[in-house]
Amino acid sequence: MSALAETAPPRPPIEGPPAWYGPDLARRPDQWTYHLSPADIAEIEAATAAVRARALDIADITRADFPLPVLGATLDRLRNDVLNGRGFVLVRGLPVEDRPIAEVATAYWGIGMFFGNARSQNAKGHVLGHVRDLGLSSTDPNVRIYQTAERQNFHTDSCDIVSLLCLKTAKSGGLSSLTSSMTVYNEMARRRADLVHRLFQPMPTDRRGEVPEGKKPWFETPIYNDHAGYLSAIYAPHYVRSSQRFASAPRLSPRDIEALDYFDRLAEDPELRLDMEFRPGDMQFVHNHTILHDRTAFEDWPEPARKRHLLRLWLAAPGARPLPEAYVERYGSVEVGNRGGIICKDTRLHAPLGAV
């Protein structure tokens, strides 16, 4: 591509609800927060009791097994907001304190089934993830940052929708931060169209030791993909950079690094991002194709029973957007409702409740 062509943005700006600015939404939390009512909670508890009475394994519970006669329609509307609107929602008020983990996880799983089908989050086949500090460090190339207390970078996960349920909060820190990758594109195209073009070209990404059979330990995909009328983003900055540990991975040029750094600065800009503090019982649902998410570093409680603990779901959503073939390297498939997750040799899908 000529230097002259790179002075024009790769595509028109994104307009409408997905291209939001954090300070605007921070002033209107009612637009993106849904508070569970007593009637909602009663429906959830009845459905939870029914599936537990049947002794169903959590990983086997489907939407049909978890009827929510009135709340279900609300969750369908919220899923549409996530997929086709602003890209996220916070559902507040699930009872979690002083309740058995099996009961809470069952309720969360059942609600999650209204947003999509669960996908494996790691090579161990965990379809129900536990986000907590395991005392590890991201300097280990086979450790993923959610297993540490470190600050994350703005990134996406390998699924249509990622969800978190807060069980326990840290002593300090651990804020959730979201930025619209659509707004990042708009701003970068306006300010540095020359750099944003590089993000539409393939870049290497480290698999962090979770390598599907027959695949390389790294894969390539553009950060931005313009496909079938949709602009989608897929990004793990720490893992793009750590791909350079493999001699076989393409080298990142100074221009690549400049584009990545500029993208990161925009994602972190307080004029773009939205910060929120989780409370126990909060469920967040985030559209990976239009939203970047992050977490601040945190200091945990010394007592094991009080340590920060979140449950996580990776979901393949019905009615999700088409994705280009470039996603197959990470998602395994681009089939709507059956894509995303991490599957390696001997991976067995299960939903662990205890230490992982």
Residue pairs with C-beta under 8 A, 6 or more apart in sequence:
1 197
3 194
6 193
6 194
6 197
7 193
7 194
8 193
9 189
9 190
9 193
9 196
10 189
10 193
10 196
10 197
10 200
10 224
10 226
11 189
11 226
11 231
13 19
13 185
13 186
13 189
13 190
14 182
14 183
14 185
14 186
14 231
17 85
17 86
17 87
18 85
18 86
18 87
18 180
18 182
18 290
19 180
19 182
19 183
19 186
20 86
20 87
20 180
20 183
20 274
21 180
21 183
21 271
21 272
22 178
22 179
22 270
22 271
22 272
22 273
22 274
22 275
23 270
23 271
23 274
25 31
25 32
25 86
25 274
26 274
26 275
29 90
31 86
32 86
32 88
32 89
32 90
33 89
33 90
33 91
33 92
34 74
34 78
34 89
34 90
34 91
34 92
35 92
35 93
36 44
36 71
36 91
36 92
36 93
36 94
39 70
39 71
40 70
40 71
40 74
40 93
41 93
41 94
41 95
43 68
43 69
43 70
43 71
44 68
44 71
44 94
44 107
44 110
44 111
45 95
45 107
47 66
47 67
47 68
47 107
47 110
48 66
48 103
48 106
48 107
48 110
51 61
51 65
51 66
51 106
51 110
52 102
52 103
52 106
54 65
56 65
57 351
58 102
58 105
58 106
58 109
58 128
58 351
58 353
59 118
59 127
59 128
59 349
59 350
59 351
61 106
61 109
61 110
61 113
62 113
63 110
63 113
63 114
65 110
66 109
66 110
66 111
66 113
68 75
68 110
68 111
68 114
72 114
75 111
75 114
75 115
76 114
78 89
78 91
78 115
78 285
79 114
79 115
79 116
79 161
79 285
79 317
79 319
80 319
81 89
82 88
82 89
82 115
82 161
82 285
82 286
82 287
82 317
83 160
83 161
83 287
83 317
83 319
83 320
83 321
86 180
87 180
87 286
87 287
87 290
87 291
88 178
88 284
88 285
88 286
88 287
88 291
89 284
89 285
90 276
90 282
90 283
90 284
91 111
91 282
91 283
91 284
91 285
92 279
92 281
92 282
92 283
93 281
94 104
94 107
94 108
94 111
94 165
94 281
94 282
94 283
95 104
95 281
96 104
96 165
96 166
96 167
96 280
96 281
97 280
97 281
101 167
101 353
101 354
102 353
104 165
104 167
104 311
105 128
105 311
105 351
105 353
108 165
108 283
108 311
108 313
109 118
109 128
109 313
109 351
111 283
112 118
112 163
112 313
112 315
115 161
115 163
115 285
115 313
115 315
115 317
116 159
116 160
116 161
116 315
116 316
116 317
116 318
116 320
116 337
117 315
117 316
117 337
117 338
118 127
118 128
118 313
118 314
118 315
118 351
119 127
119 158
119 159
119 314
119 315
119 316
119 339
119 340
119 341
120 126
120 127
120 314
120 341
120 342
120 343
120 347
120 349
121 127
121 129
121 312
121 314
121 341
121 342
122 129
122 144
122 210
122 342
123 209
123 210
123 342
123 344
123 347
124 347
124 356
125 343
125 347
125 348
125 349
125 350
126 350
126 351
126 352
126 356
127 313
127 314
127 349
127 350
127 351
128 311
128 312
128 313
128 351
128 352
128 353
129 146
129 311
129 312
129 313
129 314
129 356
130 309
130 310
130 311
130 312
130 352
130 356
131 146
131 164
131 309
131 310
131 311
131 312
132 147
132 307
132 308
132 309
132 310
133 147
133 148
133 149
133 298
133 300
133 307
133 308
134 147
134 148
136 143
136 147
136 148
137 143
137 148
137 150
138 144
138 145
138 148
138 150
138 238
141 206
141 208
141 209
141 242
141 245
142 208
142 209
143 208
144 208
145 152
145 153
145 238
146 152
146 312
149 170
149 297
149 298
149 299
149 300
150 297
151 294
151 295
151 296
151 297
152 293
152 294
152 295
153 237
153 238
153 264
153 294
154 177
154 179
154 235
154 237
154 264
154 267
154 268
154 273
154 292
154 293
154 294
155 235
155 236
155 237
155 238
155 292
155 293
155 294
156 181
156 233
156 234
156 235
156 236
156 288
156 289
156 291
156 292
156 293
157 288
157 293
157 314
158 234
158 288
158 314
158 330
158 331
158 340
158 341
158 342
159 288
159 314
159 315
159 316
159 331
159 339
159 340
159 341
160 287
160 288
160 289
160 315
160 316
160 317
160 320
160 339
160 340
161 285
161 286
161 287
161 288
161 313
161 314
161 315
161 317
162 285
162 286
162 288
162 293
162 312
162 313
162 314
162 315
163 283
163 284
163 285
163 286
163 312
163 313
163 315
164 176
164 278
164 282
164 283
164 284
164 310
164 311
164 312
165 281
165 282
165 283
165 310
165 311
165 312
166 278
166 279
166 280
166 281
166 282
166 283
166 310
167 280
167 309
167 310
167 311
168 280
168 306
168 307
168 308
168 309
169 278
169 279
169 280
169 308
170 298
170 299
170 300
170 301
170 307
170 308
171 298
171 299
171 300
171 301
172 298
172 299
173 296
173 297
173 298
173 299
174 278
174 295
174 296
174 297
174 298
174 308
175 275
175 276
175 277
175 295
175 296
176 275
176 276
176 277
176 278
176 284
176 293
176 294
176 295
177 273
177 274
177 275
177 276
177 293
177 294
177 295
177 296
178 273
178 274
178 276
178 286
178 291
178 292
178 293
178 294
179 266
179 267
179 268
179 269
179 272
179 273
179 274
179 291
179 292
179 294
180 272
180 290
180 291
180 292
181 224
181 233
181 235
181 267
181 289
181 290
181 291
181 292
182 231
182 233
182 290
183 272
184 233
184 263
184 266
184 267
184 272
184 292
185 196
185 224
185 231
185 233
187 266
187 272
188 195
188 196
188 199
188 262
188 263
188 266
189 196
192 262
195 255
195 258
195 259
195 262
196 224
196 259
198 255
198 256
198 259
199 222
199 223
199 224
199 259
199 263
200 222
200 223
200 224
200 225
200 226
201 222
202 220
202 221
202 222
202 250
202 326
203 220
203 221
203 222
203 223
203 240
203 250
203 252
203 256
203 260
204 218
204 219
204 220
204 240
204 243
204 244
204 246
204 249
204 250
204 252
205 218
205 219
205 220
205 221
205 236
205 239
205 240
205 243
205 330
206 217
206 218
206 239
206 240
206 242
206 243
206 245
206 246
206 249
207 215
207 216
207 217
207 218
207 219
207 239
208 239
208 242
209 217
210 342
210 344
211 217
211 344
212 332
212 342
212 343
212 344
212 345
213 344
213 345
215 329
216 246
216 248
217 246
218 243
218 246
218 248
218 249
219 329
219 330
220 250
220 329
221 234
221 326
221 327
221 329
221 330
222 234
222 326
223 233
223 234
223 235
223 263
224 231
224 232
224 233
225 231
225 232
225 233
225 234
225 323
225 324
225 326
225 327
227 322
227 323
227 324
228 321
228 322
228 324
230 289
230 321
230 322
232 289
232 290
232 321
232 323
232 324
233 289
233 290
233 292
234 288
234 289
234 327
234 330
235 263
235 292
237 260
237 263
237 264
240 252
240 260
241 252
241 260
243 249
243 252
244 251
244 252
252 260
266 272
267 273
267 292
267 294
268 294
273 294
276 284
278 284
278 310
286 293
289 320
289 321
289 323
298 308
300 307
300 308
301 307
301 308
314 340
314 341
315 340
316 336
316 337
316 338
316 339
316 340
316 341
317 336
317 337
318 336
318 337
319 336
320 336
320 337
322 334
322 336
323 331
323 334
323 339
324 334
325 334
327 334
327 339
328 334
331 339
331 340
331 341
332 339
332 340
332 341
332 343
333 339
